[in-house]
Amino acid sequence: LTSVVQEIAVADGARVEAGETLLRLDCRLFEEEIRQRAAHLEAARAAHDKARNGARADEIAIGIAAVGVATARAEEADASFRRLSQLAEGIAITRAQLLQSRREARVTAAQLEDAQKRLALLKAGVRPEEIMEAAAKQDAAESSLAEARIRADQCTLRAPVPGRVRFLATLGQFVSVTVPTTLVELTPDAMR
């Protein structure tokens, strides 16, 4: 933790109660980190909910419609290829036209198969391991947010016991855990 003294919350020489805030460090970076991690947690919760709930009825309806469209295209392309196959090559149809029609029938058949498999996946729902993964990501995001809150809480110095304070810190003073500095002296009531 590296910061500056942002606020001295009580007067020098004042009597304080246990838990009372004595001073605060400038920890805007930690506050921003908390906001970011809270947003990540909300995203993880939404992903977990989505995984648990599976496909919506509307998504399945869209999948059914896609299969219907792909079926119609595949049937039309197949019928066209069968019609063209019965024509005399070189007289009524070129070899290139026949090959193009055959390719079109194959492509639309593959598109139909793809649409059917996508619909089957929608209907099958989310795999259990995907739900477990989403839950684990949510747990990790919750832990990450808690960790950021703990770090931000270190920006506030509170009285551990009732007593009288004497401030050694000044507003704007640079503070770092790598160079320990006494900021406040507290004389507990029991020692007076």
N, C-alpha and C positions, 0 to 999 in steps of 0.2 A: 504494500500500500504506500503510495506516494501522493501527497496532496498538500493543501494549504489550509490553515485554520480559517474557516468561513464565518463562524459565529461563536461567540462566548455567551452562553445562555443565562448565566447568573452573575451577580456582582462579586467581585473579589472580596473575600472575607465573609461571604454569606453562609448561612446554615442551610444545608440541603438534606433532603430525605433520600433513602435508598431508592435507586431506580430513576431519580431525577436527572434530566439531561444537563450536562455541564458545558460541553462544547460540541460543535459539529465541524467536520472537515468537508471540503468541497469534493463531492463525489458524483458529479454529473455524469461521468463516464459509466459508473456503476449503475446509475439510474437508467441510462440509455440501454445498457446491457440487459437490465431487468425487462424493459419494454420489448426488446428484441426477443428475449427468451420467452416472454409471455406470449408473443405472437407465434413463435415456433410451437409452443405448447398447444395453442388453439388449433394450429394447422395439424398437429399430430392427433389431437382429439377428433378433429373432423375426419381425418384419414381412417382412424380406428372405427368411428361410427359408420363410415361408408363401407369399410370392410365387413363389419358385423351385419349391416343391413342388406348388403348385396345389391343386385341390380333392381332398379325401380321398374314398375309396370310399364312406364312410358318407354324405357330403354328396350325392354323385351318386345313391345309393340313395334318399335322402330326396326328391331332385328327381324321380326316376322315380315314386315313390309319389305325389307331389303331382300329377304328370301323370295318373296313373291315377285319382285321386279327381276331378280336374277333368274328365276324360273322361267318367266315369260321371255326374257332375252335368249336364254339357252334353247328353249323350245323353238323360238322363231329362227334362230341361227341354224339349228339342226334341220328343221324343215326346209329351209332355203338350200342347205347343202345337199339334202336328199333330192330335191327337185333338180338342182343343177347337175348332180351326178348322173342323172338319166338323160341329159342332153348329149348330143353327139359332140365330142371334143373336136375343135377345129372348125366346125360348121356353125353351130349355134352359140358356142361358148369357147373362150380361150382357156388354155391350161392355167394361166395366171389367175383368171377369174375363179376357176374351180379350186385352186390352191388357197386363194384368199377366202373363199367361202368355208373351206375345211378349217383353216386357221381360226376364223371367226367363231365357228361352232365349238372348237376346242377351248378357246379363250372364255367364251360365255359359260361353258360347262365348268371350267375351273373357278370362275367367279361365283357360280351357283354353289359349288362345294365350299368355297370360302365363306359365303354368307351363311350357309347351313351350320358350319362349324362355329362361327362367331355366335350365332343364336344358341347353339347347344351350350357354349361356354357361359353365356348370359343366364340361361336357365339353370345351369349347374350351380351357379353361385360362386362365392369366393372360397378358395381352399382354406382349410383350417390353419395351415402354416402362415398364410398371408394375414389372417386375423391375429395370430400370435405375434407376427412381426410388427404389425401396426400397434398392438398393445405394448410391445417392448419399446417402440419408438416413443410412444406416449409416456411411458414410465421414465425413459431417459430424459425427455423434455421436462417433465416435472422435477426430476432430480437436478437438472441443469438450472432451472429457475430458482429452486431452493438454494442452491449453491451461490447464485448471484445475489440473492437477498441476504444471505449470511455475510457476504463480502461487503455489501452496501451498509449493513447494520454496523459494521466496524467503523463506519464514518461518524458514528455518534458515540461520544464518551458519556457514560452514565455513572452516577455515584453508586458504588457497591454497598455502602452502608451509610447511615445518617452521620452527619458531621459538618465541619466547617471547611470551606475550600479556600485555597490560595492559588491563583493562576500564575504560572510561569510562562505560559504561551501568550502570544499577541495575535491580533487579527492579521491575517495574511502571512503568518509565519509558515515556512516550508517544513513539512513533516514527512519522514520516511522511516519505514521499518528497518531499513538497512543501517540507518544511523539513529539509534534510539535516543529520544529526547523526552525529558520529564515535562509534561504539559501542565499538570495540576498536582498540587499536594492536598491531600484530604486528611484532616485530623478527625478520627472517629469520635463520636460523643462519649464513648466509654473510656477514652484515654484522657479526657479533659478534666 
